[in-house]
């Protein structure tokens, strides 16, 4: 967990304009937060512990983000590796929040 956060912080500091100030990256962060929070909540509901559900949520957000970038790279938009970094930030934040709750549907 500390390694992931360190990588994200280093990535944020290397950017000319911080990711969280770019409108497109804000959309990626918020979208990934929603995806990871949902995946984490579902994992918790179906019996995963906090760490497992956190990993599932982050992985889900990153997989969706990577799929979206591949779609963009196929001529449907602009492919940008920083979008994946923003997805990672959103995934970590959304999963960290969601993992704290006991989800019962």
Secondary structure, 3 states (H helix, E strand, C coil): CHHHHHHHHHHHHHCCCCHHHCHHHHHHHHHHHHHHHHHHHHHHHCCCCHHHHHHHHHHHHHHHHHHHHHHHHHHHCCCCHHHHHHHHHHHHHHHHHHCCCCCCC
